[in-house]
Amino acid sequence: MEQVRNEQTIYSAAVYCRLSKDDEQAGESVSIETQKMMLTDFCHERGFSVYEIYADDGYSGLNFNRPAFTRLLEDIDNGKVNLVITKDLSRLGRDYIQTGYYTDVYFSRKRVRYIAVQT
């Protein structure tokens, strides 16, 4: 009889933060530093190891050609990250079709878990 082991996944988390000038004008007051603190606390409370904090400050969520986001994708491709955490889905991106591609297709293909802390 085959024995089944209950293995727990060990996560290497990418904390991703983004704030654009449009967010500030819309009255969103969650700074990059506040996002970093909130998300690293979230990781520590759940035992997730933080591989790196990626922050794009001043970049629109409609454009996915952002320096830290590009680095994040490279680290996923290189197997360094298997968990991406953002404050909410809009921090990942505001183009919902492209954002959906990352959450539903890309991350899934790369076996990366995605968590938006606030829904």
VOBA-1610 file (N, C-alpha, C; in pm, whole numbers, padded with zeros to 5 digits, always signed):
BEGIN
Met+00084-00117+00000Met+00000+00000+00000Met+00090+00125+00000Glu+00057+00221-00085Glu+00135+00344-00097Glu+00103+00439+00017Gln+00208+00492+00077Gln+00190+00585+00186Gln+00189+00728+00130Val+00094+00807+00174Val+00082+00945+00130Val+00135+01035+00240Arg+00230+01122+00203Arg+00285+01216+00300Arg+00215+01350+00286Asn+00189+01410+00396Asn+00128+01542+00397Asn+00242+01644+00405Glu+00285+01695+00288Glu+00396+01790+00284Glu+00342+01932+00281Gln+00404+02015+00360Gln+00369+02154+00364Gln+00462+02229+00268Thr+00405+02318+00187Thr+00486+02395+00095Thr+00565+02499+00172Ile+00692+02512+00140Ile+00775+02615+00198Ile+00775+02732+00099Tyr+00731+02847+00147Tyr+00716+02961+00057Tyr+00834+03057+00066Ser+00873+03104-00051Ser+00970+03211-00066Ser+00890+03328-00123Ala+00859+03424-00037Ala+00761+03527-00072Ala+00824+03651-00134Ala+00751+03703-00232Ala+00781+03833-00290Ala+00674+03928-00240Val+00717+04030-00169Val+00626+04135-00125Val+00632+04242-00234Tyr+00517+04268-00299Tyr+00514+04367-00407Tyr+00429+04487-00367Cys+00488+04605-00375Cys+00421+04730-00340Cys+00425+04824-00461Arg+00317+04898-00479Arg+00313+04996-00587Arg+00227+05113-00544Leu+00271+05233-00581Leu+00193+05353-00557Leu+00219+05448-00673Ser+00114+05497-00734Ser+00130+05591-00844Ser+00081+05729-00802Lys+00114+05828-00881Lys+00066+05964-00855Lys-00087+05967-00862Asp-00146+05886-00951Asp-00293+05879-00962Asp-00356+05829-00832Asp-00290+05734-00765Asp-00342+05683-00639Asp-00348+05795-00534Glu-00243+05877-00530Glu-00240+05986-00434Glu-00352+06085-00462Gln-00377+06115-00589Gln-00482+06209-00626Gln-00620+06152-00596Ala-00634+06021-00601Ala-00763+05957-00573Ala-00790+05946-00423Gly-00693+05992-00342Gly-00714+05991-00198Gly-00665+05865-00129Glu-00599+05773-00201Glu-00544+05653-00138Glu-00420+05696-00061Ser-00416+05662+00066Ser-00308+05712+00152Ser-00215+05602+00200Val-00214+05491+00135Val-00128+05381+00178Val+00007+05395+00108Ser+00104+05451+00179Ser+00237+05474+00123Ser+00309+05341+00098Ile+00419+05352+00024Ile+00502+05234+00000Ile+00551+05178+00133Glu+00597+05264+00224Glu+00648+05217+00354Glu+00539+05148+00434Thr+00418+05201+00432Thr+00305+05138+00502Thr+00274+05001+00442Gln+00275+04993+00309Gln+00251+04864+00244Gln+00359+04763+00283Lys+00485+04805+00282Lys+00596+04716+00319Lys+00577+04661+00460Met+00546+04750+00555Met+00527+04706+00694Met+00411+04609+00706Met+00298+04645+00645Met+00179+04561+00653Met+00206+04422+00596Leu+00271+04418+00481Leu+00291+04291+00412Leu+00400+04206+00476Thr+00506+04268+00524Thr+00608+04187+00592Thr+00554+04133+00725Asp+00473+04213+00796Asp+00408+04162+00918Asp+00318+04043+00884Phe+00243+04054+00776Phe+00155+03945+00730Phe+00237+03818+00707Cys+00351+03833+00640Cys+00437+03716+00613Cys+00490+03654+00742His+00540+03738+00831His+00598+03687+00956His+00493+03617+01042Glu+00371+03671+01045Glu+00263+03609+01123Glu+00228+03471+01071Arg+00250+03447+00943Arg+00214+03319+00882Arg+00334+03228+00853Gly+00451+03273+00891Gly+00571+03192+00874Gly+00624+03189+00732Phe+00588+03288+00650Phe+00640+03296+00514Phe+00775+03367+00517Ser+00873+03309+00452Ser+01003+03372+00439Ser+00996+03477+00327Val+01038+03599+00357Val+01036+03706+00256Val+01167+03700+00177Tyr+01156+03666+00049Tyr+01273+03662-00037Tyr+01320+03804-00067Glu+01224+03889-00108Glu+01259+04028-00139Glu+01133+04114-00137Ile+01155+04242-00114Ile+01048+04341-00124Ile+01070+04417-00254Tyr+00970+04416-00339Tyr+00974+04482-00469Tyr+00882+04603-00461Ala+00931+04721-00495Ala+00849+04842-00483Ala+00863+04930-00607Asp+00750+04961-00666Asp+00744+05055-00777Asp+00670+05179-00728Asp+00743+05283-00698Asp+00684+05406-00647Asp+00675+05507-00762Gly+00553+05553-00788Gly+00532+05651-00894Gly+00500+05590-01029Tyr+00464+05460-01031Tyr+00433+05391-01157Tyr+00285+05358-01165Ser+00227+05385-01279Ser+00085+05357-01302Ser+00059+05207-01302Gly-00056+05171-01248Gly-00097+05031-01249Gly-00150+04987-01385Leu-00164+05080-01478Leu-00210+05045-01613Leu-00096+04994-01700Asn+00027+05018-01655Asn+00145+04979-01730Asn+00220+04871-01652Phe+00247+04758-01715Phe+00318+04649-01646Phe+00468+04652-01674Asn+00512+04754-01745Asn+00655+04772-01771Asn+00713+04858-01659Arg+00720+04798-01538Arg+00769+04866-01419Arg+00896+04795-01373Pro+00998+04868-01329Pro+01127+04804-01295Pro+01117+04693-01191Ala+01052+04718-01079Ala+01045+04616-00974Ala+00957+04499-01017Phe+00850+04526-01089Phe+00763+04419-01137Phe+00839+04330-01236Thr+00917+04392-01323Thr+00998+04315-01419Thr+01098+04227-01346Arg+01163+04281-01242Arg+01256+04202-01161Arg+01185+04087-01091Leu+01063+04113-01042Leu+00983+04009-00977Leu+00957+03894-01074Leu+00917+03926-01197Leu+00892+03821-01296Leu+01019+03741-01327Glu+01132+03808-01334Glu+01260+03739-01357Glu+01289+03642-01242Asp+01264+03685-01119Asp+01289+03599-01003Asp+01192+03480-01001Ile+01068+03501-01046Ile+00975+03389-01058Ile+01026+03292-01163Asp+01065+03344-01279Asp+01117+03259-01387Asp+01240+03180-01344Asn+01320+03238-01254Asn+01441+03171-01206Asn+01418+03085-01083Gly+01290+03067-01044Gly+01256+02978-00934Gly+01290+03030-00795Lys+01310+03161-00782Lys+01347+03217-00653Lys+01225+03252-00567Val+01109+03267-00632Val+00986+03311-00564Val+00872+03216-00600Asn+00794+03174-00499Asn+00676+03092-00527Asn+00550+03145-00458Leu+00560+03269-00409Leu+00446+03336-00345Leu+00459+03486-00368Val+00353+03547-00419Val+00349+03692-00439Val+00238+03748-00351Ile+00273+03851-00275Ile+00177+03912-00183Ile+00169+04062-00211Thr+00046+04111-00226Thr+00022+04254-00241Thr-00083+04298-00140Lys-00092+04429-00119Lys-00195+04483-00029Lys-00333+04449-00083Asp-00355+04475-00210Asp-00481+04441-00276Asp-00452+04419-00424Leu-00551+04374-00496Leu-00532+04341-00637Leu-00489+04462-00719Ser-00535+04581-00684Ser-00500+04700-00761Ser-00353+04737-00749Arg-00284+04689-00645Arg-00140+04714-00634Arg-00065+04634-00739Leu-00117+04516-00774Leu-00055+04436-00880Leu-00074+04507-01013Gly-00196+04555-01038Gly-00222+04629-01162Gly-00366+04675-01170Arg-00388+04776-01252Arg-00523+04830-01270Arg-00583+04796-01405Asp-00505+04735-01493Asp-00558+04683-01619Asp-00606+04542-01586Tyr-00738+04528-01569Tyr-00791+04403-01513Tyr-00771+04283-01604Ile-00763+04303-01734Ile-00737+04190-01824Ile-00595+04140-01805Gln-00499+04232-01805Gln-00359+04194-01787Gln-00334+04142-01645Thr-00396+04204-01547Thr-00382+04157-01409Thr-00437+04015-01396Gly-00552+03991-01459Gly-00611+03857-01460Gly-00520+03755-01525Tyr-00450+03796-01629Tyr-00354+03705-01693Tyr-00249+03661-01591Tyr-00194+03756-01516Tyr-00091+03720-01418Tyr-00147+03632-01307Thr-00263+03668-01253Thr-00317+03591-01141Thr-00370+03455-01182Asp-00433+03446-01300Asp-00499+03321-01340Asp-00415+03231-01429Val-00325+03288-01508Val-00249+03209-01604Val-00101+03200-01565Tyr-00034+03314-01564Tyr+00112+03316-01543Tyr+00150+03253-01408Phe+00092+03304-01299Phe+00127+03250-01168Phe+00094+03101-01159Ser-00018+03063-01214Ser-00058+02922-01211Ser+00044+02834-01285Arg+00083+02878-01403Arg+00181+02801-01481Arg+00315+02789-01409Lys+00350+02892-01335Lys+00478+02894-01264Lys+00467+02835-01123Arg+00347+02789-01088Arg+00319+02732-00955Arg+00349+02833-00844Val+00301+02954-00867Val+00319+03063-00772Val+00183+03095-00710Arg+00180+03099-00579Arg+00058+03136-00508Arg+00052+03288-00502Tyr-00068+03342-00515Tyr-00087+03488-00507Tyr-00185+03518-00394Ile-00148+03617-00311Ile-00235+03660-00202Ile-00250+03812-00207Ala-00374+03858-00214Ala-00407+03999-00194Ala-00459+04007-00050Val-00388+04077+00036Val-00420+04078+00178Val-00557+04139+00204Gln-00587+04249+00137Gln-00719+04313+00152Gln-00797+04294+00023Thr-00921+04250+00036Thr-01001+04229-00084Thr-01105+04337-00100
//
